[in-house]
């Protein structure tokens, strides 16, 4: 998704991204936290980065081609 330009850098919502939805989070300068417009997720920048890093294990081998399967 394109960056909307509201405040700091927008991140993907970890809660929505776990459900394969690519939703940008918005930054609330008064509370100094990010929030999602689709779900109820809110969090500081450190929490958002930590949760998005946990999700990356899901797509770790996305560009790797598996040619041998050992099911025997």
SULWOCOR-V735828 format. One record per pair of residues at least 24 apart in sequence whose ideal C-beta (glycine too) atoms are under 8 Angstrom apart, sorted by the first residue. I is the first residue (numbers start at 1). J is the second residue. Records with the same first field share a line. If there is no record, write none. Layout:
I: J, J
//
This chain:
8: 45
10: 34
11: 45, 48, 49, 52
12: 52
13: 38, 39, 41
14: 41, 48, 51, 52, 54, 55
15: 39, 41
16: 41
17: 52, 55
18: 55
//
